[in-house]
Amino acid sequence: MPPRVNSGALLRVSDDSGRILRTETLCAGSDLRDRLCIAHANYQRQGWAVNELRPGAWAFMATKGRRRLLVAIRPLELEVKISDNAC
């Protein structure tokens, strides 16, 4: 995924069961890598163990006790396509 997208993106936090706990819409042109780095630092500051942010990765895992979260950025058009296909 490019560092910026024309149609916007979503920062999505889901648990290990796949339940979406939080979403944040990121406007078109937002610096997506910077937003992911901010989320990574925030979870770490709140006491979560976070895995390393790797170049080209658009997600990271955060673990605290038995809780495990996936924090990811996804293109908004992909989210819309998935929603449109839901029954």
C-alpha positions as MATLAB code, in Angstrom:
seq = 'MPPRVNSGALLRVSDDSGRILRTETLCAGSDLRDRLCIAHANYQRQGWAVNELRPGAWAFMATKGRRRLLVAIRPLELEVKISDNAC';
ca = [
       0.000    0.000    0.000;
       1.363    3.462   -0.773;
       2.079    5.863    2.124;
      -0.906    7.960    0.985;
      -4.085    6.894   -0.824;
      -6.507    9.009   -2.839;
      -9.697    7.542   -1.399;
      -8.899    7.468    2.307;
      -8.223    4.569    4.634;
      -9.302    3.053    7.935;
      -7.257    2.449   11.048;
      -8.935   -0.617   12.480;
      -8.383   -2.350   15.828;
      -9.718   -5.884   16.179;
      -9.385   -8.548   18.853;
      -8.177  -12.120   18.412;
     -11.754  -13.209   17.632;
     -11.917  -10.776   14.711;
     -14.347   -8.384   16.444;
     -13.754   -4.786   15.430;
     -13.194   -2.746   18.582;
     -12.417    0.623   17.051;
     -12.121    2.292   13.661;
     -10.793    5.651   12.645;
     -11.345    7.076    9.169;
      -8.215    8.598    7.679;
      -8.802   11.235    5.032;
      -7.422   10.944    1.514;
      -3.860   12.212    1.461;
      -3.205   11.384    5.129;
       0.271   10.148    5.994;
      -0.684    6.543    6.727;
       2.724    5.397    7.909;
       2.903    8.283   10.385;
      -0.560    7.430   11.757;
       0.423    3.785   12.222;
       3.618    4.873   14.029;
       1.555    7.107   16.336;
      -0.822    4.215   17.129;
       2.167    1.937   17.772;
       3.719    4.453   20.198;
       0.366    5.034   21.951;
      -0.246    1.333   22.596;
       3.316    0.917   23.831;
       2.917    3.909   26.165;
      -0.284    2.344   27.564;
       1.633   -0.765   28.602;
       0.903   -3.006   25.626;
       3.693   -5.179   24.249;
       3.832   -4.331   20.543;
       5.739   -6.102   17.834;
       8.210   -4.241   15.662;
       6.900   -2.092   12.814;
       8.545   -3.484    9.709;
       9.075   -1.598    6.453;
       6.118   -2.176    4.149;
       3.908   -3.564    6.944;
       0.554   -1.889    7.562;
      -0.316   -3.660   10.815;
       1.068   -4.678   14.180;
       0.025   -6.891   17.070;
      -0.417   -5.534   20.602;
      -0.536   -7.882   23.600;
      -1.422   -7.157   27.221;
      -1.959  -10.100   29.531;
      -4.263  -12.480   27.673;
      -5.619   -9.756   25.370;
      -4.283   -9.578   21.852;
      -5.159   -6.881   19.303;
      -4.461   -6.392   15.623;
      -4.011   -2.738   14.689;
      -4.090   -2.285   10.923;
      -4.553    0.303    8.212;
      -6.641   -0.742    5.233;
      -7.663    1.163    2.100;
     -11.207    2.460    2.462;
     -12.294    1.074   -0.920;
     -11.346   -2.437    0.261;
     -13.514   -2.014    3.366;
     -16.444   -0.830    1.228;
     -16.102   -3.819   -1.119;
     -16.078   -6.236    1.820;
     -19.187   -4.569    3.329;
     -21.012   -4.647   -0.015;
     -20.483   -8.400   -0.276;
     -21.828   -9.140    3.199;
     -25.205  -10.896    3.343;
];
